């Protein structure tokens, strides 16, 4: 199930899109203007944005300019502006598709499905499986030892950023911009708090993380296939002294 942020000041159209998208299995968040759209995008972490250009406070291209420094998902523009120059401007500003109003709802749903399909994980696999937990990026689901685990939207956004880049260091600034937005790129304490919450939910021993590693002062790294813990390899001998935790 994908989370779709729909941005339009037409109340009737917004309601129709909400009903149609929910019936198609999507989770829907709505915004009636550009300012609210940017706030909702940072708070709800949508997979796709459906954006009108003619908003009461900001032009849609201004919303795109606010989204694109940190939002990597597809943006579908809905607009009554049919001129080719408007289409080019929107696509150059960061839109992935452009649909002219009035439009056929089935066509919009097909374009939305295509946009979601194109957004594949960086690692190439929509399901990431570790020894202890599984992350289904397409379904937005996490299970630990086969049992579903509920994550908050922020926890999910942070985890998905890490598991899309297995084995790679993801910088603090990149994570803060992607999950919270560019205004939060110095709030490193947010990362410490939410990584601690994820470790409590996912790690077999949160005090000694195996999968979600800290690189002090730099960022975080998801390790899909970590080595077995030392004490499991030397059960008959004394436990070896090791690290007690990570920030």
C-alpha positions in Angstrom: 0.0 0.0 0.0 1.4 3.4 -1.0 0.8 6.6 0.9 -0.3 9.4 -1.5 -0.3 13.1 -0.6 -2.9 14.9 -2.7 -2.5 18.7 -3.0 -5.4 20.7 -4.5 -7.6 23.6 -3.4 -10.7 22.2 -5.1 -12.6 20.7 -2.2 -14.9 18.5 -4.4 -11.9 17.2 -6.5 -9.9 16.6 -3.3 -12.8 14.5 -1.9 -13.2 12.5 -5.1 -9.5 11.8 -5.3 -9.5 10.7 -1.6 -12.4 8.3 -2.1 -11.0 6.9 -5.4 -7.4 6.4 -4.2 -8.6 4.8 -0.9 -10.8 2.4 -2.9 -7.7 1.5 -5.0 -5.9 0.5 -1.8 -3.8 3.7 -1.2 -3.4 5.6 2.1 -4.3 9.2 1.4 -3.2 12.5 3.0 -4.6 15.8 1.7 -3.5 19.4 1.6 -5.5 22.4 0.3 -2.5 24.7 -0.3 1.2 24.7 -0.8 2.3 25.6 2.7 0.2 22.7 4.2 1.6 20.4 1.5 5.2 21.0 2.4 4.3 20.5 6.1 2.4 17.3 5.4 5.1 15.9 3.2 7.7 16.3 6.0 5.3 14.9 8.6 3.6 12.0 6.8 6.4 10.8 4.4 4.3 10.0 1.3 5.4 7.6 -1.4 3.9 9.8 -4.1 2.7 13.4 -4.4 -0.2 14.4 -6.6 0.1 18.2 -7.0 -2.1 20.9 -8.5 -0.2 23.9 -9.9 -2.8 26.6 -9.2 -2.8 26.8 -5.4 -4.0 29.8 -3.4 -0.7 30.6 -1.6 2.1 29.1 -3.7 2.5 28.1 -7.3 2.9 24.4 -7.7 6.4 24.9 -9.1 7.3 26.6 -5.8 6.1 23.5 -3.9 8.2 21.4 -6.2 11.2 23.6 -5.4 10.5 23.0 -1.7 10.1 19.3 -2.1 12.9 18.3 -4.4 16.0 19.0 -2.2 14.9 16.1 0.1 11.8 14.3 -1.3 12.9 11.5 -3.7 9.5 10.0 -4.5 7.5 10.7 -7.8 5.4 13.8 -8.2 2.4 13.8 -10.5 1.1 17.2 -11.5 -2.6 17.8 -12.0 -3.4 21.1 -13.7 -5.8 22.9 -15.9 -2.8 24.5 -17.6 -2.5 22.7 -21.0 0.1 24.9 -22.6 3.3 23.0 -23.5 5.4 25.7 -21.8 3.7 25.0 -18.4 4.3 21.3 -18.8 8.0 21.8 -19.6 8.4 24.2 -16.6 6.8 21.7 -14.2 8.8 18.7 -15.5 12.0 20.8 -15.4 11.1 21.8 -11.8 11.0 18.1 -10.7 7.6 16.7 -11.7 7.7 13.1 -13.0 4.4 13.2 -14.9 1.8 15.8 -16.0 -2.0 15.2 -16.3 -4.2 17.9 -17.7 -7.6 18.6 -16.1 -10.3 17.4 -16.7 -8.8 13.9 -16.6 -10.0 10.4 -16.6 -9.7 8.8 -13.2 -8.7 5.4 -14.5 -5.8 7.1 -16.4 -4.7 8.9 -13.3 -4.7 5.6 -11.3 -2.7 3.9 -14.1 -0.1 6.7 -14.1 0.1 6.5 -10.3 0.7 2.7 -10.4 3.4 3.2 -13.0 5.1 5.9 -10.8 5.0 3.6 -7.8 6.5 0.7 -9.9 9.4 2.9 -11.0 10.3 3.8 -7.5 12.3 0.7 -6.8 14.7 0.4 -3.8 18.3 1.4 -4.3 19.4 -2.2 -3.5 17.1 -3.6 -6.1 15.0 -5.8 -3.9 11.6 -4.5 -2.4 11.8 -7.1 0.4 14.8 -7.0 2.7 15.3 -10.1 4.8 17.6 -10.4 7.8 18.0 -13.2 10.3 15.7 -11.5 12.7 13.4 -9.2 10.8 12.0 -8.5 7.3 11.2 -5.1 5.7 8.8 -5.1 2.8 9.4 -1.7 1.2 6.5 -2.0 -1.2 3.9 -2.9 1.4 5.5 -0.7 4.1 5.5 -3.6 6.5 8.0 -4.9 9.1 7.9 -8.3 10.8 10.2 -9.5 13.6 10.5 -13.3 13.7 7.3 -13.4 11.6 5.3 -11.1 13.8 4.2 -7.7 12.4 5.7 -4.7 14.2 4.1 -1.3 14.1 6.4 1.6 13.2 5.5 5.3 13.3 5.7 7.2 10.0 9.0 8.7 11.1 10.5 5.4 12.2 9.4 3.9 8.9 10.9 6.8 6.8 14.2 6.5 8.7 14.4 2.7 8.4 13.5 2.7 4.7 16.3 5.2 4.0 18.8 2.9 5.6 17.7 -0.4 4.2 17.6 1.0 0.6 21.4 1.4 0.9 22.6 -1.8 2.6 26.1 -1.7 3.8 26.6 1.9 2.8 27.1 4.8 5.2 24.2 7.2 5.1 25.2 10.6 6.4 23.5 12.5 9.2 22.6 15.4 7.0 21.2 13.2 4.2 19.0 11.4 6.7 17.7 14.5 8.4 16.9 16.1 5.1 15.1 13.0 3.7 13.1 12.2 6.8 12.4 15.6 8.4 13.2 18.1 5.7 16.0 20.7 5.0 15.1 22.8 8.0 16.2 20.0 10.4 19.6 19.1 9.0 21.4 20.1 12.2 19.1 18.3 14.6 21.2 15.2 15.1 19.5 14.4 18.4 16.5 13.4 16.4 18.5 10.6 14.8 19.8 9.3 18.1 16.2 9.2 19.6 14.6 7.4 16.6 17.5 5.0 16.0 17.2 4.0 19.6 13.4 3.4 19.1 14.1 1.3 16.0 16.7 -0.8 17.8 14.3 -1.5 20.6 11.8 -2.8 18.1 14.1 -4.7 15.7 17.4 -5.6 17.2 17.7 -8.9 19.2 19.9 -7.0 21.7 19.3 -3.2 21.4 22.4 -2.4 23.6 24.7 -4.2 21.1 23.2 -3.4 17.6 23.9 -6.0 14.9 22.0 -4.4 12.0 21.6 -0.6 12.6 25.1 0.7 13.2 26.4 4.2 14.2 29.4 5.8 12.6 30.1 8.5 15.2 30.0 12.0 13.8 29.2 10.8 10.3 26.0 8.8 10.0 24.4 5.4 10.2 24.8 2.1 8.3 22.4 -0.9 7.8 24.2 -4.2 7.8 22.0 -6.9 6.3 24.1 -10.0 7.1 26.2 -9.2 10.2 28.6 -11.7 11.7 27.3 -13.9 14.5 27.8 -12.4 17.9 30.9 -13.6 19.6 29.3 -15.2 22.6 27.3 -17.5 20.4 30.6 -18.8 18.9 32.2 -19.5 22.2 29.5 -20.8 24.5 31.8 -23.0 26.6 34.2 -20.2 27.5 33.7 -16.9 29.3 32.0 -14.1 27.5 34.3 -11.7 25.7 34.2 -8.1 26.7 32.7 -6.0 23.9 30.9 -2.8 23.2 27.9 -2.1 25.3 26.0 0.0 22.8 25.9 2.7 20.2 24.3 6.1 20.0 
